[in-house]
Amino acid sequence: MNRPNIIMIMTDQQRFDAMGCVNPAVITPAIDSLAQEGILFDQAVCQCPMCVPSRNSLMFGMYPSQTGVRTNRGALLDESRLPTVPLPQLLHDAGYFCAGFGKTHWNNTRPGGMGSRRGFDVRAEGQSRQSILCEEGAVMMDDEDPEGLKAYYEETAEFGSGEENALGYIGKPSVLPKEHHRDGFIHKKCIEFLDGYQPDGRPLFLYFSLIKPHAGFNIPPEFESMYDLSAIPDIPAPPWQEEPDTHIAAAMKASTSLHDVHYHRKEILDQLSPQEKKRVTLRYYANCTFMDFFIGDVLRKIREKGLDKNTLFVFLSDHGEMLGERDNRYSKYCLFDSSVRVPLILAGDYLSPALRGTRDSRPAMLTDLIPTLGAAAGIQPDPRLPGKNLLDTWQRSGAFCEFHGGGTERVPLAPAWMWRSAQYKLILFRDGSVLDDTALRGELYDLEQDPHEWNNLYQDPNYQAIRSQMTLDLIAHISTAFAKGPAFGDYRGLEPLTPPEE
């Protein structure tokens, strides 16, 4: 079998509509070129609306409640007890040469230590060697450009933790050259690798993962100047001031940290003029264009080296960005569409010509990527995984996502679960923490009639049948998924989960 090269390109916190192929207001020619050459999955969702659990879910092919990594404070530190084989290791063991540049966010080490590369032969990261993101044998930014990393941290110091306080979202023009941004270092190391790469008979798995458009919005002026402030749309305003009785209102009531982060940010952002709020949106779009510049240059180098032949490209992001919707709510940490929907594109000459330039509106999930890439690589599928091969003709009634708070809570919050079809979204949640036995409550939205999710139909008798069916579909899906993995303890191993040979 002539197995394809696999090129995975990933951004952080990029909304599903922050691409020119979906929203002409956003300038992303490189990403658009992939959509033109491939399949855009326009209803794709992540499995948890924050970085660490979403990325662990993607890399292990399991839901956060299966991996055990449910919030940004989670991590799998014991390499002998991983729930399944992570994607780079899976491909490495199948004979791929695996090169990783940029963010994985495994969180699989302690400060000052080094975590496992989990299958990557080559690794570079745009972080400090003291970061908990440091991996064994990886080149870290302060190894080669300590002054550049120091200058970057100085420029963003006022943006606070994760660069996402109110000032991080308001942003400012960057005075740094592109290469002194952390993503500039990731890009530099990837280009250096491609310049020197000589195929050795093994197919290539290249992972190129950028840190932004996640806040903060310190944008090189050349990208900000590509946008006209007068053309930036206003943020849709809901017909209420305070968040109504939803899962995120319940979460903020139960979590002091979620409450305080939102209201401290909101207190400042509420004072912005309409034009200043548009500037925030403009800088987010410009951040997407900044990342697209790096993506375009890597794609150019791949094509120059002939590595686009017999190749499967993947473009995705780990979750979305609320961008001021729902009463000046920024960041993620909720199950509304702007937070959970993600860009997802498969492209390249590995695809049938009939599929190129198409859209697929099935309920896709990031957990579908391991079955998809594994099939392309000729890897026997793991029957414990809940995902599907995106290139097969499957059907499912909806897509799943879960939310467990931000991770700073002393006791984890009670989970909220989402089941989403193209037309409807169901959210089931409870108040308080996992220790509280409170009543189950819910939200139901008609996404075709109410795309902003402002009108909760959960108690509307006209939607009782839809609510009941979606509840049954959700329970059936997760009960089946959770029963299969991460560990299946039958004495016959995975044999009971493996379909008989036809």
SVG drawing of the C-alpha trace seen along z (x, -y; Angstrom):
<svg xmlns="http://www.w3.org/2000/svg" viewBox="-47 -55 67 70">
<polyline fill="none" stroke="black" stroke-width="0.4" points="0.0,0.0 1.3,-3.5 0.6,-5.3 0.3,-9.1 2.3,-11.7 0.1,-13.3 0.4,-17.1 -1.6,-18.3 -1.9,-22.1 -3.5,-23.3 -4.3,-26.7 -5.6,-27.6 -9.0,-29.2 -10.0,-29.8 -13.7,-30.1 -15.4,-28.0 -16.3,-31.2 -12.9,-32.8 -11.8,-31.7 -12.4,-33.5 -14.0,-30.4 -16.8,-30.7 -16.7,-34.4 -15.4,-36.8 -14.5,-39.4 -11.6,-37.3 -8.4,-37.1 -7.0,-33.6 -5.9,-32.7 -3.7,-29.7 -6.5,-28.1 -8.9,-28.9 -6.7,-27.1 -7.0,-23.9 -10.7,-24.2 -10.7,-24.6 -8.6,-21.5 -10.5,-19.4 -13.5,-18.9 -14.7,-21.5 -16.6,-19.8 -18.9,-22.8 -20.6,-21.3 -17.5,-20.0 -17.2,-20.4 -14.5,-19.9 -15.1,-17.5 -14.4,-20.1 -14.2,-23.9 -10.7,-24.5 -7.2,-23.7 -5.8,-20.8 -8.8,-18.5 -9.6,-19.2 -6.1,-18.4 -5.8,-15.3 -9.1,-14.1 -8.0,-14.7 -4.6,-13.0 -6.0,-10.0 -9.2,-9.7 -11.4,-9.6 -13.8,-11.9 -12.5,-13.9 -14.4,-11.7 -12.6,-8.7 -9.1,-10.2 -9.7,-11.7 -8.4,-15.1 -11.5,-17.2 -10.1,-20.8 -7.1,-22.9 -5.6,-21.7 -5.7,-18.1 -2.8,-16.0 -1.7,-12.4 1.6,-12.2 2.1,-8.4 3.2,-7.2 2.6,-3.6 -1.1,-4.3 -2.2,-6.2 -5.8,-5.4 -4.7,-4.4 -1.9,-5.1 -1.6,-8.8 -1.6,-9.9 2.1,-10.6 3.1,-7.3 0.5,-5.4 1.9,-6.8 5.5,-6.3 4.8,-2.7 3.2,-2.2 6.5,-3.3 6.0,-7.1 8.7,-9.7 7.0,-12.1 8.1,-15.7 6.2,-18.1 6.5,-21.8 4.5,-23.9 1.8,-23.4 0.6,-20.0 -0.4,-21.1 -0.1,-17.6 0.8,-19.2 2.7,-15.9 5.5,-17.1 6.3,-19.2 7.9,-22.7 11.6,-22.2 11.1,-18.6 10.7,-17.1 7.7,-15.1 7.6,-12.3 7.5,-13.3 5.0,-10.5 6.2,-9.3 7.7,-12.5 11.2,-11.9 11.8,-15.7 10.2,-18.3 10.4,-22.1 8.2,-24.4 7.8,-28.1 8.0,-28.0 10.6,-28.2 12.5,-25.2 11.0,-25.8 7.5,-25.4 5.4,-22.3 5.1,-22.0 8.8,-21.1 9.3,-17.6 12.4,-15.4 14.8,-16.2 12.7,-19.2 14.2,-22.4 12.6,-25.2 12.5,-28.8 14.8,-30.0 17.5,-27.5 18.0,-29.4 16.4,-32.8 16.2,-33.7 16.2,-37.4 13.3,-37.1 11.3,-35.1 12.1,-37.6 11.0,-40.5 7.8,-38.6 7.0,-38.1 7.7,-41.7 5.4,-42.9 2.5,-40.8 3.2,-41.1 0.1,-43.3 -2.1,-40.7 -2.1,-38.5 -2.4,-34.7 -2.8,-33.1 -2.7,-36.6 -6.5,-36.7 -7.4,-39.4 -9.3,-42.4 -6.1,-44.1 -5.1,-40.9 -8.3,-41.1 -8.1,-44.9 -4.6,-44.2 -2.1,-46.6 0.2,-46.8 3.3,-44.6 6.7,-46.2 8.4,-42.9 9.5,-41.3 7.5,-38.2 10.3,-35.8 10.3,-37.0 6.7,-35.9 6.4,-32.4 4.6,-31.3 7.4,-32.9 9.9,-30.5 7.6,-27.5 7.4,-28.5 11.2,-29.0 11.9,-25.6 9.4,-23.9 10.9,-25.6 14.4,-24.7 13.3,-21.0 11.6,-21.0 14.7,-22.6 16.9,-19.8 14.4,-16.9 15.4,-14.0 12.8,-11.2 14.2,-7.9 11.4,-5.6 9.1,-6.3 6.0,-8.4 6.1,-11.8 3.8,-12.9 4.3,-16.7 2.5,-18.4 2.6,-22.2 0.6,-23.7 0.4,-27.4 -0.4,-29.1 -2.7,-31.8 -5.2,-33.4 -5.8,-32.8 -5.5,-36.1 -3.5,-38.3 -3.9,-40.4 -0.5,-41.9 -0.6,-42.0 2.2,-43.1 0.9,-46.2 1.2,-44.8 -1.7,-42.3 -3.9,-44.8 -3.6,-47.3 -5.1,-44.7 -8.6,-45.4 -10.9,-48.3 -12.5,-49.1 -15.7,-50.4 -16.2,-47.0 -16.1,-45.0 -19.6,-43.9 -21.1,-44.7 -21.2,-41.9 -24.8,-40.5 -26.6,-41.8 -28.8,-39.4 -32.3,-40.6 -31.0,-40.5 -28.3,-42.1 -27.3,-39.2 -26.9,-35.6 -30.2,-33.8 -30.7,-30.4 -28.2,-28.4 -25.3,-26.0 -22.8,-28.8 -24.8,-30.8 -24.9,-27.7 -21.2,-27.2 -20.4,-30.8 -22.6,-30.5 -20.7,-27.4 -17.2,-28.6 -15.8,-31.8 -12.9,-31.7 -15.2,-31.5 -17.4,-34.2 -14.6,-36.6 -12.6,-36.1 -15.8,-36.9 -16.9,-39.9 -13.4,-41.4 -12.9,-41.3 -16.5,-42.5 -16.1,-45.5 -13.4,-46.9 -14.8,-45.8 -18.2,-47.3 -16.6,-50.7 -15.4,-50.4 -17.1,-52.4 -18.7,-50.6 -15.7,-51.4 -13.3,-50.1 -15.2,-46.9 -15.0,-46.5 -11.2,-47.0 -11.2,-43.9 -12.9,-41.9 -10.6,-43.4 -7.5,-42.3 -8.9,-38.8 -9.4,-38.6 -5.9,-40.0 -4.5,-37.4 -6.1,-34.7 -4.4,-36.4 -1.1,-36.5 -1.4,-32.7 -2.4,-32.2 0.8,-33.8 2.8,-31.2 0.6,-28.4 1.0,-29.7 4.7,-29.7 4.8,-26.2 2.5,-25.0 4.7,-26.8 7.8,-25.0 6.0,-21.6 5.0,-22.1 8.5,-23.3 9.9,-20.1 7.4,-17.9 5.9,-16.7 2.4,-17.5 2.4,-14.4 0.4,-11.4 -0.4,-13.6 -3.4,-14.1 -3.6,-17.6 -5.6,-18.3 -6.5,-21.8 -8.3,-22.3 -8.4,-24.2 -8.9,-23.0 -12.0,-25.1 -13.6,-28.4 -13.8,-31.9 -16.9,-33.7 -15.5,-37.1 -17.8,-39.3 -21.1,-37.5 -23.6,-37.0 -23.0,-40.2 -19.3,-40.7 -18.3,-37.1 -14.8,-36.3 -12.7,-33.2 -14.4,-29.8 -15.5,-27.7 -19.1,-27.1 -21.1,-24.9 -22.4,-27.6 -21.6,-27.3 -18.9,-30.0 -17.0,-28.1 -17.4,-24.5 -17.6,-24.7 -14.2,-24.4 -12.7,-24.6 -12.0,-21.2 -10.7,-20.6 -9.3,-17.5 -7.4,-18.2 -4.7,-16.9 -4.3,-14.5 -4.9,-11.5 -8.6,-12.4 -10.8,-11.4 -11.0,-14.3 -14.8,-14.2 -14.4,-15.2 -12.2,-18.3 -13.8,-21.6 -16.8,-20.1 -18.6,-20.6 -19.7,-17.9 -22.5,-18.8 -22.5,-15.6 -21.9,-16.1 -18.1,-15.7 -15.9,-15.6 -12.2,-16.0 -12.3,-12.4 -12.9,-11.4 -9.4,-12.2 -7.6,-9.2 -9.9,-6.8 -9.5,-8.9 -5.7,-9.2 -5.3,-5.7 -7.2,-4.3 -5.0,-6.3 -1.9,-5.0 -3.1,-1.4 -3.5,-1.0 -5.9,1.5 -8.8,-0.5 -9.1,-0.5 -12.7,0.5 -12.7,-1.4 -12.6,-4.7 -15.9,-6.6 -14.9,-8.4 -15.6,-7.6 -13.5,-7.7 -14.5,-11.0 -14.0,-9.5 -16.4,-6.7 -20.2,-6.9 -21.3,-6.8 -24.2,-8.6 -24.7,-9.7 -27.6,-11.8 -25.4,-14.3 -22.0,-15.3 -20.9,-15.3 -19.1,-17.8 -18.7,-18.1 -17.8,-20.8 -16.6,-20.5 -15.6,-24.0 -12.3,-25.8 -10.2,-23.6 -9.4,-26.1 -12.3,-24.9 -11.3,-22.9 -14.1,-20.4 -14.9,-19.8 -18.2,-21.2 -21.0,-19.0 -20.7,-18.1 -22.7,-19.7 -23.2,-17.6 -24.0,-18.7 -25.6,-16.8 -25.7,-18.8 -27.3,-18.1 -27.2,-20.5 -30.6,-21.9 -30.9,-21.4 -28.7,-21.6 -29.4,-19.9 -27.5,-20.8 -28.0,-18.8 -26.5,-20.1 -26.8,-20.2 -26.0,-22.9 -23.1,-22.8 -20.2,-20.3 -19.8,-16.6 -20.6,-16.1 -24.0,-17.7 -27.1,-15.6 -29.1,-18.3 -31.9,-18.1 -31.0,-17.7 -31.8,-20.8 -31.5,-21.6 -31.3,-23.9 -32.6,-23.2 -32.0,-25.5 -33.3,-25.6 -30.0,-26.5 -31.7,-27.3 -34.1,-29.7 -31.9,-30.9 -28.2,-30.7 -27.1,-32.8 -28.8,-30.4 -30.8,-33.1 -34.1,-31.3 -34.1,-28.2 -36.9,-25.9 -36.3,-23.1 -39.6,-23.7 -41.6,-24.5 -44.3,-21.8 -44.0,-22.2 -40.5,-20.8 -41.1,-18.0 -40.7,-15.3 -37.4,-16.7 -36.1,-17.2 -36.9,-13.6 -35.4,-12.1 -32.2,-14.1 -31.9,-13.1 -32.2,-9.4 -29.7,-9.9 -27.2,-11.5 -27.6,-8.8 -27.4,-6.0 -24.2,-7.5 -22.2,-8.2 -23.3,-5.1 -22.1,-3.0 -18.8,-5.0 -18.0,-4.9 -18.7,-1.2 -16.0,-0.5 -13.2,-2.6 -10.7,-3.6 -10.3,-0.1 -12.2,2.9 -11.8,5.6 -13.2,8.7 -10.8,11.7 -10.7,12.1 -9.2,8.6 -10.7,6.5 -12.0,9.6 -15.7,8.9 -15.3,5.4 -13.8,6.5 -16.3,7.2 -15.9,10.7 -14.1,11.0 -16.5,10.9"/>
</svg>
